[in-house]
Amino acid sequence: MSKPTEAELEILSLLWEMKEASVRQIHERLAETKDTGYTTTLKIMQIMHAKGMVTRDEENRTHIYRPAIKQGETQQSLVKNLMATAFGGSAKSLVMQALGQENPSKAEIEEIRAFLDQLENN
């Protein structure tokens, strides 16, 4: 699987959330937070289709796109790549940096602690 660009990942994230969408629907969601043209969104989605990242239902006049790659697998691949290239393969460094960027809520800390306990007990 080729690594999605930042723009492709943004569109994939929306498709994972929405399950399926037209270019217009994706563009409207992107336009809420950034200044981007419809033709740019269309072009990126056409490239993503060519790369096999999304499928396209062409039965109706409005093409409907669906994610062709799984969210968990993509996230796992991106994290593995980031850990190898930016953190010298150290999971500890990656996690410490991630936790240092934001103040996790008490509930998030409890979830992280439970996850660590689960890893330790396996």
C-alpha positions in Angstrom: 0.0 0.0 0.0 1.4 3.4 -0.9 1.5 5.9 2.0 -1.3 8.5 1.7 -0.3 12.1 1.4 -1.6 14.5 4.1 -4.5 15.6 1.7 -5.4 12.0 0.9 -5.4 11.1 4.6 -7.7 14.0 5.4 -10.2 12.7 2.7 -9.8 9.1 3.9 -10.5 10.2 7.5 -13.8 11.7 6.3 -14.7 8.6 4.3 -14.0 6.3 7.2 -16.3 8.5 9.3 -19.0 8.9 6.6 -18.7 5.4 5.1 -19.4 6.8 1.6 -19.7 10.2 0.0 -19.7 12.2 -3.2 -16.9 14.6 -4.1 -19.2 17.5 -3.3 -20.0 16.1 0.2 -16.2 15.6 0.9 -15.5 19.1 -0.5 -18.1 20.7 1.7 -16.6 19.1 4.8 -13.1 20.1 3.8 -14.3 23.7 3.1 -15.4 24.0 6.7 -11.8 24.2 7.9 -9.7 25.1 4.9 -9.8 27.1 1.7 -9.7 24.5 -1.1 -11.3 24.4 -4.5 -13.8 21.8 -5.7 -11.6 20.8 -8.6 -8.7 20.2 -6.2 -10.8 17.8 -4.1 -12.0 16.1 -7.3 -8.5 15.6 -8.6 -7.2 14.2 -5.3 -10.1 11.8 -5.1 -9.4 10.7 -8.7 -5.8 10.1 -7.9 -6.8 8.1 -4.8 -9.1 6.0 -7.0 -6.2 5.3 -9.4 -4.0 4.3 -6.4 -6.7 1.9 -5.1 -7.3 3.9 -1.9 -11.0 4.4 -2.7 -13.6 2.7 -4.7 -16.0 4.6 -6.9 -19.6 3.7 -7.7 -20.3 5.0 -11.2 -23.9 3.8 -11.7 -25.4 7.2 -11.0 -24.5 10.6 -12.4 -23.0 11.5 -9.0 -20.1 9.1 -8.3 -20.1 7.8 -4.8 -16.7 7.0 -3.2 -15.9 4.5 -0.4 -12.7 3.8 1.4 -10.9 0.8 -0.1 -8.3 0.6 2.7 -8.9 -0.1 6.3 -8.5 2.7 8.9 -6.7 0.5 11.5 -4.2 -1.0 9.0 -3.5 2.5 7.6 -3.0 4.0 11.0 -0.8 1.1 12.0 1.4 1.5 8.9 1.7 5.3 9.3 2.7 4.9 13.0 5.2 2.2 12.3 6.8 4.4 9.6 6.8 7.5 11.8 8.3 5.6 14.7 11.0 4.2 12.5 11.9 7.5 10.7 11.3 10.1 13.4 11.9 8.2 16.6 14.7 5.8 15.7 12.3 2.9 16.2 11.6 3.8 19.8 7.9 3.3 20.8 8.7 5.0 24.2 10.0 8.2 22.4 6.9 8.3 20.2 4.5 7.8 23.0 6.2 10.3 25.3 6.3 12.9 22.5 2.6 12.3 21.7 1.5 12.6 25.4 3.6 15.7 25.8 1.8 17.5 23.0 -1.6 17.6 24.6 -2.9 17.3 28.1 -4.7 14.0 28.1 -7.9 13.9 30.1 -8.2 11.7 33.2 -10.4 9.3 31.3 -7.8 9.1 28.5 -5.0 8.5 31.0 -7.1 5.7 32.6 -7.6 4.1 29.1 -3.9 4.3 28.4 -3.1 2.8 31.8 -5.5 -0.1 31.2 -4.0 -0.6 27.8 -0.5 -0.7 29.3 -1.7 -3.2 32.0 -3.1 -5.4 29.2 0.2 -5.3 27.3 2.1 -6.2 30.5 -0.2 -9.1 31.3 0.1 -10.7 27.8 
